[in-house]
Structure formats: C-alpha cells, structure tokens
Amino acid sequence: MGVCDPRKIRLVAGRYRELQGLATVADAAVLLVCAAVFPWAVAAPGRLNAALALVGACVLVRATWIRLRLKAYYTRRFGRVAPRLPPQNAALNLVQGALFAVTFGPIVPPLAHYAIVLAMVAAPSSWIVVRDRPYRAYWLLPFGVGGGAALLLMAAPARQAEAWLPLVLLGDALALAVAGWLDHALLAGTLGAGTCDASPESEAAAK
C-alpha cells in the first residue's frame, strides 16, 4: 500500500465542492467571453445590449447546463456530499473588482479605493492559500494577477483603464483557469489514489 497524507485527505473531504475545479475553469471561460466582447461593445454604443445579452447567455449556460453536467461528472467519479453553502465564486470577485476600479476610481478616496478593490479581488484567494496551506499555494497566482491588475487599473487614467480592462480580464481568466485545474488535480489525485497507509504512525506524522 502507498503512503498517504491524512491531512490532505481531510482537507479534500472537507472542501469537496470547492475543489471541483472544473467549475472554476468554467467560470474562467465566462471571463474570457467578457474580455472578448468588451472591446467590440465599446466600439459602438449600439452594441452594448448585444454584448450584455451574449455575456448573460454564457452566465445562464454556466449556471444551468454546465453546472448540472459538472455535478453529474463529479458525483459519478467521486460520489456526492450533503448540500452546503456554495463555494466562493472567484470569477465574480475578479469582475467586481475590475469594474469597481474602472467605474468608481475617480470618485472614491484613494485609500478606500485600494482597500475595497483588494478586498474584492485578492482577499478570497489569499484566504484560500492561508487556510489550506501548503496544498493550495497555487491560489497565489489569482491573488497576484487579480490584485496587481486591479492596482494597475486604479492607477491609470479612466480612458486608459477602460482600454486595459479586456487584458486584465484575460489575465484574470487564465490565472483562475490554472488554479481551477490544479484544484481538480488535487481532488482527483487524492480521491483517485486508491488505498493508502492510514496507520497511527502516518496519522502522527501528519499532525
């Protein structure tokens, strides 16, 4: 039998829904759509409604069909757990932070502006790193990309920030997709590893 890490098993069992990383990758895909349609929408005022409709359709598909397919996949492969509060939506935090930086940057006092945006973008990712150390240190990537991009938008003039927003969303999406895929790999690698040595010695070594 292989030697396993009881701490990792407890973490994966306790964060089972949150570690279903393909859902995070799907959220990143929605960010990619936002990054793609934003320049097209702002090029002509009449395109805004069409862009919002496209993004709304992507969000709807993500919240219905894709969610059900992912739930079925994880249930079939790893089983199910009792319903709990849904995991934090990191993609939503990144979008909110970026839009806040562009929209309210000139209005909100600088210190409050920095604090609000960093709380939206960086705090959830940093909490994951601290709470689940050392197993999910890769969430430093969305933390760094999201926080850095938000600070860049806040420091830029309004027109420049608007021009940079698609690139920011693209960077956020890629960082989120990497973190989501690594979450999935952690889940699959732990629950799909087969039997392991859960002897008292290995339990004591994990404490």
C-alpha positions in Angstrom: 0.0 0.0 0.0 1.1 3.5 -0.7 1.7 6.1 2.0 -0.9 8.8 2.1 -1.2 12.2 3.8 -4.1 12.2 6.2 -4.1 16.0 6.4 -4.6 16.2 2.7 -7.4 13.6 2.7 -9.2 15.6 5.5 -8.8 18.8 3.5 -10.1 17.3 0.3 -13.0 15.7 2.0 -13.9 19.0 3.8 -13.5 21.1 0.7 -15.0 18.6 -1.8 -17.3 21.0 -3.5 -14.9 23.9 -3.5 -12.2 21.6 -5.1 -14.4 20.7 -8.0 -12.0 22.8 -10.1 -13.6 22.3 -13.5 -16.4 24.6 -12.3 -13.7 27.2 -11.6 -12.4 26.7 -15.2 -15.9 27.2 -16.5 -16.1 30.5 -14.6 -12.8 31.5 -16.2 -14.3 30.8 -19.6 -17.1 33.3 -18.8 -14.3 35.8 -18.0 -12.8 35.1 -21.4 -16.1 35.9 -23.1 -16.3 39.2 -21.2 -12.7 40.0 -22.3 -13.6 39.2 -25.9 -16.8 41.2 -26.2 -15.8 44.3 -24.2 -13.7 46.0 -26.9 -16.4 45.1 -29.5 -19.2 46.6 -27.3 -17.5 49.9 -26.5 -16.6 50.5 -30.2 -20.2 51.4 -30.9 -22.9 52.3 -28.3 -25.5 50.2 -30.1 -23.5 47.0 -29.5 -23.7 47.2 -25.7 -27.1 45.5 -25.4 -25.9 42.7 -27.7 -22.7 42.2 -25.7 -24.7 42.1 -22.4 -27.1 39.6 -23.9 -24.1 37.4 -25.0 -22.5 37.5 -21.6 -25.8 36.9 -19.9 -26.4 33.8 -22.1 -22.9 32.5 -21.1 -23.7 33.0 -17.5 -27.0 31.3 -17.8 -25.5 28.3 -19.5 -22.8 28.2 -16.9 -25.4 28.3 -14.1 -27.6 25.6 -15.6 -26.4 23.1 -18.2 -22.7 23.3 -17.4 -23.4 23.2 -13.6 -25.5 20.1 -14.0 -23.0 18.4 -16.2 -20.2 19.1 -13.8 -22.2 18.0 -10.9 -23.0 14.7 -12.6 -19.4 14.2 -13.6 -18.1 14.6 -10.0 -20.9 12.6 -8.5 -20.2 9.7 -10.9 -16.5 9.7 -10.4 -16.1 10.7 -6.7 -19.5 10.5 -5.1 -21.6 13.2 -3.5 -21.7 15.1 -0.2 -24.5 16.7 1.7 -25.5 20.2 0.4 -23.6 23.1 1.9 -23.2 26.7 1.2 -21.9 27.2 -2.3 -18.1 27.9 -2.6 -16.9 31.4 -3.2 -17.2 32.5 -6.8 -13.7 33.8 -7.5 -14.5 34.9 -11.1 -17.3 37.1 -9.7 -14.8 38.7 -7.3 -12.4 39.5 -10.1 -15.0 41.0 -12.3 -16.4 43.1 -9.5 -13.0 44.4 -8.5 -12.1 45.3 -12.1 -15.3 47.0 -12.8 -15.2 48.9 -9.5 -11.7 50.1 -10.3 -12.7 51.4 -13.7 -16.1 52.9 -12.7 -15.5 54.4 -9.2 -11.8 55.0 -9.2 -12.1 58.8 -9.8 -14.8 59.1 -7.1 -13.7 57.1 -4.1 -10.8 58.3 -1.9 -7.6 56.5 -2.8 -7.1 54.6 0.4 -10.7 53.4 0.5 -10.4 52.6 -3.2 -7.4 50.4 -2.7 -8.9 48.7 0.3 -12.2 47.9 -1.4 -10.7 46.5 -4.6 -8.1 44.4 -2.9 -10.8 43.0 -0.6 -12.9 42.1 -3.7 -10.1 40.6 -5.7 -7.2 39.4 -3.5 -8.7 38.6 -0.1 -10.6 35.4 -1.2 -7.5 34.0 -2.9 -5.2 34.8 -0.1 -7.6 33.3 2.4 -7.5 30.0 0.4 -3.7 30.0 0.5 -3.5 30.6 4.2 -6.4 28.3 5.2 -5.4 25.3 3.1 -1.6 25.6 3.3 0.5 24.1 1.9 -1.7 22.2 -0.5 -3.3 25.1 -2.4 -0.5 27.6 -2.6 -1.2 27.9 -6.3 -4.0 30.3 -5.5 -1.3 32.9 -5.1 -1.5 33.1 -8.9 -5.0 34.6 -9.0 -4.1 36.6 -5.9 -1.1 38.2 -7.6 -2.7 38.6 -11.1 -6.0 39.9 -9.8 -4.6 42.2 -7.2 -1.8 43.5 -9.4 -4.2 44.1 -12.3 -6.7 45.9 -10.1 -4.0 48.2 -8.7 -2.9 48.9 -12.3 -6.4 49.9 -13.3 -6.7 52.2 -10.3 -3.5 54.0 -11.1 -4.4 54.5 -14.7 -6.5 57.4 -16.1 -10.1 56.5 -16.8 -9.7 56.0 -20.6 -6.5 54.0 -20.2 -8.1 51.8 -17.6 -11.0 51.2 -19.9 -8.6 50.2 -22.7 -6.7 47.9 -20.4 -9.8 46.1 -19.0 -10.0 43.4 -21.6 -6.4 42.4 -21.0 -7.0 42.4 -17.3 -10.0 40.1 -17.7 -7.9 37.9 -19.9 -5.1 37.7 -17.3 -7.6 37.0 -14.5 -9.3 34.3 -16.6 -6.0 32.5 -17.3 -4.9 32.7 -13.6 -8.3 31.4 -12.5 -8.3 28.6 -15.0 -4.9 27.4 -13.8 -6.0 27.5 -10.2 -9.2 25.6 -11.0 -7.4 22.9 -13.0 -4.9 22.4 -10.1 -7.8 22.2 -7.7 -9.3 19.5 -9.9 -5.9 17.7 -10.0 -5.6 17.8 -6.2 -9.1 16.4 -5.8 -8.6 13.7 -8.4 -5.1 12.8 -7.3 -6.2 12.4 -3.7 -9.6 10.6 -4.0 -8.4 8.6 -7.0 -5.1 7.4 -5.5 -6.6 4.1 -4.3 -5.6 2.5 -1.0 -3.0 4.1 1.3 -1.4 3.6 4.7 -3.5 5.3 7.3 -1.6 3.8 10.2 -1.2 5.5 13.6 2.4 6.4 12.6 1.3 8.2 9.4 -1.5 10.0 11.4 1.0 11.1 14.0 3.4 12.3 11.3 0.7 14.5 9.7 -0.1 16.3 13.0 
